[in-house]
Every structure is written in structure tokens, then in C-alpha cells.
Amino acid sequence: MKLSTAMKPSTLSRLALLLLAVLLLGGCTRGTSDLREWIAQQKAKKGAPIPPLPVIKTFETFTYADQDLRDPFGPSAAEQSVATSGPRPDQNRPKQPLEMFALDSLKMVGTIGAGAGIEALVKDPGGVIHPVHRGEYMGQNYGRITAISDDHIDLTELVSNGNGGWMERPASIALGDK
């Protein structure tokens, strides 16, 4: 069999490609009614019931009415005496500007003066430099400056001892290059 000049291989392949495209598009015309029907069925189903919340048990509290027994969760007599004696922070004095910063975030950058009139220069985290003198406070633990030298500042901090009382703790800030 001989192909005529009208049916060349390129024309034949174009015709086959066109026929294939028409068949593929014919498969898409079926519609989405079955999909919409399935969605409607799923929406119509009732969900599983939500289980009820568990009942919260209430516990009775026990008050130690007998004066001879000590509250096991309260401080002992020795702890109470330590809590009432010893150092305490002065809550009535106004807070100083450097007391709102943690001690490790403050940097000593230098000193001015000499002898009893020496004052240290302290840089806060915001970059502001504050002059400080002996007896002033800095840090968040009621740190009181006890001594200023050319290369460091000595402080005494008041920290909680965990029993309701306070204890003194020495601290210092050294002159740094930062």
C-alpha cells in the first residue's frame, strides 16, 4: 500500500495527536456530581460523641489545731528566729537607677578622683555611664557599695536564705575592657 501525497507522516501524526486530545477531553466531561455527593454524605454523618470531662476530686484540708504539733510545711522555731533576726533590706528608701539592672550586666569603665572622694564610673546595658559613690546601691540584690578602688568596686548584696530571712554576700565588679 502506497501513501498518497495528501497523507504524509507528519500530517498523520498530527491527526493522531488531535484524536488523542479529543478522547482525553471527553473523559473530563463526566462532571463532579459523584464528588459532591460523597462530600454531602460525609457532612451528614454524625461525629463520635465527646467523652465527658473527668470529675475533679476535692481534697479536704487539715488544720493543725493542736498547739503542741508543729506544721511540717512551715518554718521551724530555729528558722523563724533566723528569719526575724539578721540583715534585712531597707524597703523604705527610694530605689537608685542602677538597682534595676542585674549586677553582671553592669560594667566598671573607670574612676574619677582619689582617696575618700573617689567615685567609680559604671556603664549600664543601655550604654549610659553613671558615677557611683561608696554607700550607694546597685544591682537587683540590694547591693551596697562598700569600697571603690582604681580597678574594682566591692559590694555587699542581700540575698534570700530560703527560710524567709536574708544573708549578706560579697560581690565585686572589676574594671573591664568591654
MDAnalysis code that builds the backbone (N, CA, C; Angstrom):
import MDAnalysis as mda
import numpy as np

u = mda.Universe.empty(534, n_residues=178, atom_resindex=np.repeat(np.arange(178), 3), trajectory=True)
u.add_TopologyAttr("name", ["N", "CA", "C"] * 178)
u.add_TopologyAttr("resid", np.arange(1, 179))
u.add_TopologyAttr("resname", ["MET", "LYS", "LEU", "SER", "THR", "ALA", "MET", "LYS", "PRO", "SER", "THR", "LEU", "SER", "ARG", "LEU", "ALA", "LEU", "LEU", "LEU", "LEU", "ALA", "VAL", "LEU", "LEU", "LEU", "GLY", "GLY", "CYS", "THR", "ARG", "GLY", "THR", "SER", "ASP", "LEU", "ARG", "GLU", "TRP", "ILE", "ALA", "GLN", "GLN", "LYS", "ALA", "LYS", "LYS", "GLY", "ALA", "PRO", "ILE", "PRO", "PRO", "LEU", "PRO", "VAL", "ILE", "LYS", "THR", "PHE", "GLU", "THR", "PHE", "THR", "TYR", "ALA", "ASP", "GLN", "ASP", "LEU", "ARG", "ASP", "PRO", "PHE", "GLY", "PRO", "SER", "ALA", "ALA", "GLU", "GLN", "SER", "VAL", "ALA", "THR", "SER", "GLY", "PRO", "ARG", "PRO", "ASP", "GLN", "ASN", "ARG", "PRO", "LYS", "GLN", "PRO", "LEU", "GLU", "MET", "PHE", "ALA", "LEU", "ASP", "SER", "LEU", "LYS", "MET", "VAL", "GLY", "THR", "ILE", "GLY", "ALA", "GLY", "ALA", "GLY", "ILE", "GLU", "ALA", "LEU", "VAL", "LYS", "ASP", "PRO", "GLY", "GLY", "VAL", "ILE", "HIS", "PRO", "VAL", "HIS", "ARG", "GLY", "GLU", "TYR", "MET", "GLY", "GLN", "ASN", "TYR", "GLY", "ARG", "ILE", "THR", "ALA", "ILE", "SER", "ASP", "ASP", "HIS", "ILE", "ASP", "LEU", "THR", "GLU", "LEU", "VAL", "SER", "ASN", "GLY", "ASN", "GLY", "GLY", "TRP", "MET", "GLU", "ARG", "PRO", "ALA", "SER", "ILE", "ALA", "LEU", "GLY", "ASP", "LYS"])
u.atoms.positions = np.array([
    [0.846, -1.149, 0.000],
    [0.000, 0.000, 0.000],
    [0.896, 1.217, 0.000],
    [0.488, 2.145, -0.780],
    [1.278, 3.321, -1.015],
    [0.549, 4.514, -0.454],
    [1.280, 5.361, 0.329],
    [0.671, 6.549, 0.901],
    [0.565, 7.614, -0.151],
    [-0.525, 8.274, -0.155],
    [-0.674, 9.356, -1.120],
    [0.050, 10.582, -0.614],
    [0.204, 11.546, -1.443],
    [0.899, 12.762, -1.070],
    [0.118, 13.551, -0.056],
    [-1.195, 13.325, 0.040],
    [-2.021, 14.044, 0.990],
    [-1.813, 13.510, 2.405],
    [-1.411, 12.266, 2.571],
    [-1.238, 11.659, 3.881],
    [0.239, 11.454, 4.179],
    [0.927, 12.463, 4.452],
    [2.339, 12.381, 4.797],
    [2.453, 11.989, 6.264],
    [3.591, 11.464, 6.705],
    [3.739, 11.032, 8.095],
    [3.537, 12.175, 9.088],
    [3.930, 13.381, 8.803],
    [3.739, 14.488, 9.738],
    [2.254, 14.824, 9.884],
    [1.512, 14.734, 8.814],
    [0.089, 15.002, 8.878],
    [-0.613, 13.885, 9.640],
    [-0.175, 12.670, 9.427],
    [-0.756, 11.535, 10.112],
    [-0.516, 11.614, 11.629],
    [0.673, 12.045, 12.040],
    [0.965, 12.155, 13.470],
    [0.166, 13.305, 14.094],
    [-0.033, 14.372, 13.346],
    [-0.857, 15.477, 13.865],
    [-2.296, 15.037, 14.067],
    [-2.799, 14.271, 13.134],
    [-4.160, 13.788, 13.213],
    [-4.317, 12.841, 14.424],
    [-3.338, 11.982, 14.653],
    [-3.388, 11.051, 15.786],
    [-3.326, 11.827, 17.113],
    [-2.518, 12.848, 17.149],
    [-2.405, 13.668, 18.351],
    [-3.704, 14.417, 18.625],
    [-4.343, 14.926, 17.589],
    [-5.622, 15.613, 17.741],
    [-6.698, 14.638, 18.225],
    [-6.723, 13.428, 17.676],
    [-7.693, 12.425, 18.093],
    [-7.475, 12.035, 19.569],
    [-6.216, 11.918, 19.976],
    [-5.903, 11.592, 21.363],
    [-6.361, 12.714, 22.308],
    [-6.163, 13.970, 21.932],
    [-6.591, 15.101, 22.752],
    [-8.107, 15.124, 22.903],
    [-8.834, 14.833, 21.847],
    [-10.295, 14.814, 21.908],
    [-10.772, 13.687, 22.841],
    [-10.122, 12.550, 22.796],
    [-10.500, 11.449, 23.676],
    [-10.223, 11.787, 25.144],
    [-9.087, 12.423, 25.411],
    [-8.766, 12.801, 26.787],
    [-9.739, 13.841, 27.326],
    [-10.083, 14.813, 26.517],
    [-11.035, 15.826, 26.952],
    [-12.431, 15.237, 27.140],
    [-12.746, 14.224, 26.389],
    [-14.044, 13.571, 26.531],
    [-14.170, 12.894, 27.885],
    [-13.074, 12.421, 28.446],
    [-13.104, 11.788, 29.754],
    [-13.338, 12.789, 30.885],
    [-13.061, 14.059, 30.671],
    [-13.222, 15.088, 31.705],
    [-14.636, 15.634, 31.784],
    [-15.474, 15.296, 30.826],
    [-16.823, 15.880, 30.813],
    [-17.794, 15.122, 31.704],
    [-17.335, 14.103, 32.382],
    [-18.213, 13.309, 33.218],
    [-18.818, 14.137, 34.349],
    [-18.112, 15.132, 34.856],
    [-18.654, 16.004, 35.886],
    [-18.127, 15.632, 37.269],
    [-18.577, 16.404, 38.245],
    [-18.126, 16.203, 39.626],
    [-19.297, 15.888, 40.546],
    [-20.357, 15.412, 39.975],
    [-21.543, 15.142, 40.797],
    [-21.269, 14.041, 41.822],
    [-20.478, 13.019, 41.464],
    [-20.182, 11.963, 42.427],
    [-19.332, 12.491, 43.584],
    [-18.443, 13.431, 43.299],
    [-17.617, 14.017, 44.359],
    [-18.484, 14.858, 45.297],
    [-19.352, 15.661, 44.738],
    [-20.254, 16.472, 45.561],
    [-21.177, 15.588, 46.414],
    [-21.623, 14.482, 45.863],
    [-22.478, 13.552, 46.604],
    [-21.716, 12.949, 47.791],
    [-20.469, 12.549, 47.572],
    [-19.650, 11.972, 48.649],
    [-19.417, 12.997, 49.773],
    [-19.146, 14.264, 49.407],
    [-18.941, 15.315, 50.410],
    [-20.216, 15.518, 51.219],
    [-21.347, 15.520, 50.588],
    [-22.618, 15.687, 51.288],
    [-22.856, 14.520, 52.254],
    [-22.502, 13.303, 51.845],
    [-22.661, 12.146, 52.724],
    [-21.753, 12.268, 53.955],
    [-20.529, 12.720, 53.757],
    [-19.594, 12.847, 54.874],
    [-20.055, 13.926, 55.852],
    [-20.602, 15.010, 55.330],
    [-21.095, 16.071, 56.203],
    [-22.336, 15.637, 56.976],
    [-23.115, 14.743, 56.402],
    [-24.348, 14.297, 57.055],
    [-24.071, 13.311, 58.185],
    [-22.906, 12.672, 58.183],
    [-22.590, 11.709, 59.245],
    [-22.436, 12.427, 60.576],
    [-22.879, 11.789, 61.610],
    [-22.714, 12.347, 62.956],
    [-21.344, 11.953, 63.462],
    [-20.680, 12.902, 64.150],
    [-19.364, 12.636, 64.722],
    [-19.487, 11.801, 65.982],
    [-18.361, 11.276, 66.406],
    [-18.339, 10.483, 67.637],
    [-18.602, 11.421, 68.818],
    [-19.317, 10.953, 69.811],
    [-19.603, 11.830, 70.959],
    [-18.314, 12.139, 71.732],
    [-18.247, 13.328, 72.254],
    [-17.096, 13.750, 73.036],
    [-17.248, 13.195, 74.440],
    [-16.206, 12.524, 74.945],
    [-16.345, 11.964, 76.294],
    [-16.448, 13.085, 77.330],
    [-17.187, 12.843, 78.415],
    [-17.342, 13.897, 79.425],
    [-16.011, 14.144, 80.150],
    [-15.869, 15.348, 80.685],
    [-14.666, 15.694, 81.434],
    [-14.595, 14.865, 82.709],
    [-13.377, 14.514, 83.124],
    [-13.278, 13.733, 84.359],
    [-13.687, 14.586, 85.555],
    [-14.233, 13.923, 86.557],
    [-14.673, 14.603, 87.765],
    [-13.444, 14.931, 88.600],
    [-13.317, 16.187, 89.012],
    [-12.188, 16.610, 89.820],
    [-12.493, 16.298, 91.273],
    [-11.585, 15.545, 91.889],
    [-11.785, 15.170, 93.283],
    [-11.359, 16.333, 94.172],
    [-12.162, 16.637, 95.136],
    [-11.790, 17.681, 96.080],
    [-11.136, 17.022, 97.284],
    [-10.081, 17.626, 97.756],
    [-9.362, 17.087, 98.895],
    [-9.627, 17.958, 100.115],
    [-9.788, 17.317, 101.229],
    [-10.037, 18.045, 102.463],
    [-8.720, 18.577, 103.010],
    [-8.751, 19.806, 103.473],
    [-7.559, 20.365, 104.090],
    [-7.550, 20.019, 105.564],
    [-6.369, 19.957, 106.123],
    [-6.231, 19.621, 107.524],
    [-5.576, 20.791, 108.229],
    [-6.220, 21.302, 109.231],
    [-5.684, 22.398, 110.028],
    [-5.122, 21.832, 111.315],
    [-3.889, 22.232, 111.625],
    [-3.258, 21.763, 112.851],
    [-3.791, 22.583, 114.012],
    [-4.787, 22.032, 114.696],
    [-5.420, 22.742, 115.801],
    [-4.657, 22.541, 117.100],
    [-3.965, 21.433, 117.208],
    [-3.214, 21.148, 118.428],
    [-1.951, 22.008, 118.439],
    [-1.768, 22.802, 119.462],
    [-0.637, 23.724, 119.534],
    [0.682, 23.001, 119.797],
    [0.627, 21.757, 120.270],
    [1.850, 21.027, 120.550],
    [2.493, 20.483, 119.280],
    [1.682, 20.306, 118.237],
    [2.230, 19.789, 116.989],
    [2.701, 20.933, 116.097],
    [3.793, 20.731, 115.459],
    [4.359, 21.733, 114.559],
    [3.880, 21.458, 113.132],
    [3.613, 22.507, 112.388],
    [3.239, 22.373, 110.986],
    [4.458, 21.848, 110.226],
    [4.376, 20.682, 109.599],
    [5.561, 20.128, 108.926],
    [5.980, 20.934, 107.699],
    [5.086, 21.757, 107.178],
    [5.404, 22.532, 105.995],
    [5.786, 23.971, 106.328],
    [5.653, 24.368, 107.546],
    [6.013, 25.719, 107.967],
    [7.424, 25.746, 108.519],
    [7.937, 26.934, 108.763],
    [9.297, 27.035, 109.290],
    [9.363, 26.565, 110.745],
    [10.513, 26.007, 111.115],
    [10.706, 25.584, 112.498],
    [10.988, 26.819, 113.354],
    [11.060, 26.616, 114.672],
    [11.317, 27.733, 115.585],
    [12.690, 28.330, 115.314],
    [13.674, 27.488, 114.995],
    [15.022, 27.986, 114.688],
    [15.011, 28.795, 113.397],
    [14.280, 28.303, 112.411],
    [14.194, 29.020, 111.144],
    [13.467, 30.351, 111.318],
    [12.434, 30.388, 112.156],
    [11.703, 31.632, 112.395],
    [12.585, 32.655, 113.087],
    [13.436, 32.207, 114.020],
    [14.309, 33.164, 114.701],
    [15.363, 33.708, 113.749],
    [15.847, 32.864, 112.814],
    [16.802, 33.335, 111.817],
    [16.125, 34.313, 110.868],
    [14.862, 34.040, 110.533],
    [14.137, 34.899, 109.596],
    [13.869, 36.273, 110.201],
    [13.646, 36.350, 111.501],
    [13.334, 37.641, 112.106],
    [14.584, 38.398, 112.521],
    [15.689, 37.688, 112.729],
    [16.936, 38.380, 113.068],
    [17.822, 38.445, 111.829],
    [18.898, 39.170, 111.901],
    [19.826, 39.256, 110.783],
    [19.530, 40.449, 109.894],
    [20.270, 40.576, 108.812],
    [20.100, 41.731, 107.924],
    [18.777, 41.691, 107.185],
    [18.271, 42.860, 106.890],
    [17.041, 42.984, 106.120],
    [17.215, 44.153, 105.151],
    [16.656, 44.048, 103.947],
    [16.740, 45.177, 103.024],
    [15.864, 46.337, 103.495],
    [16.326, 47.537, 103.254],
    [15.571, 48.743, 103.615],
    [14.534, 48.996, 102.523],
    [13.285, 48.663, 102.804],
    [12.212, 48.794, 101.816],
    [11.698, 50.231, 101.719],
    [12.067, 51.102, 102.657],
    [11.530, 52.461, 102.677],
    [12.348, 53.449, 101.857],
    [13.584, 53.096, 101.515],
    [14.408, 54.038, 100.757],
    [14.037, 53.983, 99.275],
    [14.192, 55.104, 98.559],
    [13.887, 55.080, 97.120],
    [14.946, 54.272, 96.362],
    [14.521, 53.557, 95.338],
    [15.442, 52.766, 94.522],
    [16.340, 53.686, 93.710],
    [17.581, 53.305, 93.567],
    [18.528, 54.070, 92.774],
    [18.555, 53.523, 91.354],
    [18.984, 54.338, 90.366],
    [18.868, 53.930, 88.950],
    [19.547, 52.609, 88.611],
    [20.692, 52.312, 89.196],
    [21.411, 51.087, 88.838],
    [20.858, 49.839, 89.515],
    [19.832, 49.974, 90.362],
    [19.239, 48.815, 91.012],
    [18.271, 48.057, 90.109],
    [17.957, 48.603, 88.952],
    [17.052, 47.881, 88.064],
    [17.799, 46.947, 87.111],
    [19.130, 46.928, 87.183],
    [19.929, 46.070, 86.312],
    [20.576, 44.958, 87.130],
    [20.748, 43.797, 86.499],
    [21.474, 42.705, 87.141],
    [22.932, 43.120, 87.277],
    [23.577, 42.691, 88.337],
    [24.949, 43.103, 88.617],
    [25.904, 42.670, 87.508],
    [25.671, 41.503, 86.920],
    [26.580, 41.043, 85.867],
    [26.393, 41.787, 84.547],
    [25.356, 42.603, 84.414],
    [25.176, 43.391, 83.193],
    [25.801, 44.777, 83.314],
    [26.282, 45.133, 84.511],
    [26.918, 46.434, 84.728],
    [28.426, 46.296, 84.542],
    [29.066, 47.328, 83.975],
    [30.496, 47.285, 83.721],
    [31.155, 48.524, 84.323],
    [32.241, 48.312, 85.036],
    [33.030, 49.438, 85.546],
    [33.929, 49.900, 84.414],
    [33.877, 51.209, 84.098],
    [34.677, 51.732, 82.987],
    [35.776, 52.685, 83.444],
    [35.812, 53.043, 84.731],
    [36.881, 53.911, 85.213],
    [36.546, 54.520, 86.551],
    [37.452, 55.413, 87.010],
    [37.264, 56.131, 88.266],
    [37.601, 57.596, 88.058],
    [37.063, 58.426, 88.956],
    [37.379, 59.857, 88.970],
    [37.726, 60.197, 90.412],
    [38.805, 60.965, 90.610],
    [39.184, 61.388, 91.948],
    [40.129, 60.405, 92.595],
    [40.399, 60.671, 93.863],
    [41.305, 59.802, 94.615],
    [40.950, 59.870, 96.087],
    [41.447, 58.898, 96.847],
    [41.238, 58.878, 98.296],
    [39.786, 58.681, 98.658],
    [39.323, 59.438, 99.664],
    [37.952, 59.284, 100.146],
    [36.926, 59.821, 99.152],
    [37.324, 60.730, 98.281],
    [36.386, 61.320, 97.317],
    [36.336, 60.595, 95.990],
    [36.860, 59.373, 95.931],
    [36.874, 58.634, 94.659],
    [35.457, 58.201, 94.286],
    [35.143, 58.293, 93.016],
    [33.871, 57.784, 92.504],
    [34.160, 56.927, 91.285],
    [33.380, 55.863, 91.141],
    [33.558, 54.941, 90.020],
    [32.569, 55.293, 88.920],
    [32.940, 54.976, 87.699],
    [32.061, 55.174, 86.553],
    [31.575, 53.799, 86.106],
    [30.250, 53.632, 86.105],
    [29.640, 52.339, 85.776],
    [28.747, 52.515, 84.567],
    [28.904, 51.607, 83.592],
    [28.121, 51.648, 82.353],
    [26.987, 50.628, 82.455],
    [25.749, 51.096, 82.217],
    [24.601, 50.181, 82.264],
    [24.407, 49.523, 80.893],
    [23.507, 48.539, 80.761],
    [23.307, 47.854, 79.476],
    [22.849, 48.779, 78.347],
    [22.253, 49.897, 78.680],
    [21.824, 50.847, 77.656],
    [22.950, 51.741, 77.170],
    [24.136, 51.631, 77.768],
    [25.275, 52.421, 77.352],
    [25.443, 53.723, 78.119],
    [24.588, 53.991, 79.109],
    [24.672, 55.213, 79.906],
    [25.698, 54.997, 81.018],
    [26.564, 55.990, 81.231],
    [27.583, 55.898, 82.264],
    [27.117, 56.672, 83.485],
    [27.151, 56.001, 84.656],
    [26.692, 56.574, 85.915],
    [27.872, 56.692, 86.882],
    [28.047, 57.855, 87.532],
    [29.043, 57.934, 88.610],
    [28.423, 57.364, 89.893],
    [29.177, 56.537, 90.627],
    [28.681, 55.952, 91.871],
    [29.683, 56.203, 92.987],
    [29.180, 56.304, 94.213],
    [29.997, 56.574, 95.395],
    [29.828, 55.452, 96.400],
    [30.691, 55.421, 97.372],
    [30.613, 54.455, 98.459],
    [29.294, 54.689, 99.219],
    [28.572, 53.608, 99.546],
    [27.312, 53.707, 100.273],
    [26.089, 53.694, 99.363],
    [26.263, 53.855, 98.054],
    [25.126, 53.798, 97.132],
    [24.816, 52.341, 96.796],
    [23.664, 52.145, 96.162],
    [23.188, 50.803, 95.854],
    [23.219, 50.557, 94.354],
    [23.449, 49.289, 93.983],
    [23.394, 48.884, 92.574],
    [23.148, 47.383, 92.492],
    [22.563, 46.925, 91.412],
    [22.230, 45.508, 91.246],
    [20.852, 45.209, 91.800],
    [20.328, 44.056, 91.456],
    [18.959, 43.700, 91.836],
    [18.873, 43.007, 93.187],
    [20.016, 42.778, 93.849],
    [20.008, 42.106, 95.145],
    [20.417, 43.058, 96.264],
    [19.944, 44.271, 96.226],
    [20.210, 45.268, 97.269],
    [21.710, 45.424, 97.523],
    [22.506, 45.456, 96.451],
    [23.958, 45.560, 96.582],
    [24.384, 46.956, 97.001],
    [25.056, 47.066, 98.151],
    [25.534, 48.353, 98.656],
    [27.038, 48.431, 98.439],
    [27.501, 49.533, 97.867],
    [28.919, 49.702, 97.575],
    [29.657, 49.926, 98.890],
    [30.643, 49.060, 99.162],
    [31.415, 49.166, 100.402],
    [32.782, 49.778, 100.171],
    [33.343, 49.607, 98.981],
    [34.667, 50.170, 98.695],
    [34.824, 50.366, 97.197],
    [35.576, 51.420, 96.840],
    [35.893, 51.691, 95.441],
    [37.410, 51.822, 95.347],
    [38.010, 51.050, 94.442],
    [39.443, 51.196, 94.182],
    [39.627, 51.474, 92.699],
    [40.883, 51.650, 92.278],
    [41.141, 52.000, 90.877],
    [40.721, 50.916, 89.895],
    [40.700, 49.651, 90.338],
    [40.417, 48.573, 89.398],
    [39.178, 47.735, 89.723],
    [38.473, 48.022, 90.811],
    [37.242, 47.273, 91.093],
    [36.366, 48.009, 92.113],
    [35.096, 47.548, 92.168],
    [34.114, 48.058, 93.138],
    [33.707, 46.877, 93.999],
    [33.768, 47.013, 95.319],
    [33.314, 45.962, 96.239],
    [31.910, 46.298, 96.717],
    [31.053, 45.276, 96.767],
    [29.664, 45.435, 97.211],
    [29.322, 44.356, 98.222],
    [28.282, 44.612, 98.978],
    [27.679, 43.597, 99.834],
    [26.220, 43.499, 99.425],
    [25.826, 42.311, 98.933],
    [24.454, 42.093, 98.493],
    [23.666, 41.394, 99.592],
    [22.356, 41.594, 99.596],
    [21.455, 40.872, 100.497],
    [20.646, 39.907, 99.644],
    [20.785, 38.614, 99.920],
    [20.052, 37.597, 99.166],
    [19.224, 36.775, 100.135],
    [18.133, 36.239, 99.646],
    [17.247, 35.421, 100.481],
    [17.958, 34.125, 100.843],
    [17.787, 33.704, 102.095],
    [18.415, 32.453, 102.525],
    [17.495, 31.253, 102.330],
    [16.307, 31.464, 101.803],
    [15.373, 30.370, 101.548],
    [14.483, 30.034, 102.726],
    [14.720, 30.637, 103.883],
    [13.908, 30.371, 105.073],
    [13.140, 31.613, 105.503],
    [13.010, 32.561, 104.630],
    [12.300, 33.788, 104.968],
    [13.216, 34.876, 105.495],
    [14.489, 34.582, 105.625],
    [15.448, 35.571, 106.116],
    [16.378, 36.020, 104.995],
    [17.363, 36.799, 105.371],
    [18.310, 37.353, 104.416],
    [19.725, 37.088, 104.908],
    [20.654, 37.001, 103.946],
    [22.056, 36.869, 104.309],
    [22.886, 37.756, 103.400],
    [24.020, 38.193, 103.921],
    [24.905, 39.061, 103.153],
    [25.824, 38.209, 102.295],
    [26.120, 38.716, 101.088],
    [27.007, 38.020, 100.170],
    [27.917, 39.051, 99.524],
    [29.230, 38.854, 99.578],
    [30.136, 39.818, 98.945],
    [30.101, 39.669, 97.428],
    [30.280, 40.786, 96.738],
    [30.343, 40.782, 95.272],
    [31.280, 41.898, 94.842],
    [31.716, 41.848, 93.602],
    [32.572, 42.915, 93.097],
    [32.404, 43.047, 91.595],
    [32.719, 44.228, 91.098],
    [32.729, 44.485, 89.657],
    [34.128, 44.971, 89.324],
    [34.807, 44.278, 88.418],
    [36.171, 44.648, 88.072],
    [36.173, 45.576, 86.861],
    [37.205, 46.380, 86.783],
    [37.405, 47.262, 85.631],
    [37.609, 46.385, 84.413],
    [36.837, 46.593, 83.374],
    [36.917, 45.723, 82.185],
    [37.165, 46.520, 80.924],
    [37.593, 45.807, 79.867],
    [37.833, 46.467, 78.570],
    [36.583, 46.496, 77.724],
    [35.503, 45.836, 78.143],
    [34.298, 45.713, 77.301],
    [33.553, 47.007, 77.196],
])
